[in-house]
Amino acid sequence: MTSHVFRKTAITVPDQAGLSARAIAGHSGHPRPSITQDVYMDRRADGRQAADALDTAMGFHASPGLE
């Protein structure tokens, strides 16, 4: 796992838990929530479907409750 993948995961988990961009930015050390949103918090509607398709192609399975 690369450091970027770890960092993305450390930001995605609180995002999925409903924390605000400001709270996540503070946790990740970003000076502005816009950095967190622009780089790590992709809100496109098809993002989850694309991630699920990639997980399926790589043989990963969704965690319970995150489907």
Secondary structure, 3 states (H helix, E strand, C coil): CCHHHHHHHHHHHHHHCCCCHHHHHHHHCCCCHHHHHHHHCCCCCCHHHHHHHHHHHCCCCCCCCCC
